[in-house]
Amino acid sequence: TGNFTKIVQRFPVRIRLDPPEQGAPRLLPGMSVIATVDTRSAQVRRAD
């Protein structure tokens, strides 16, 4: 048994989905995704 500190930080995100393809399955809970993070599209605000 070891001691550890769990650090959790939550921050808001905006999710953009590609247009659905013909015959593609509906988006349902439990599905897997391949996520891409684009950090170029917005300015970063830093906490002082």
Secondary structure, DSSP 4 states (H G I P E B T S, - for coil): ----------------PPPPPTTPPPP-TT---------SSSPPP---
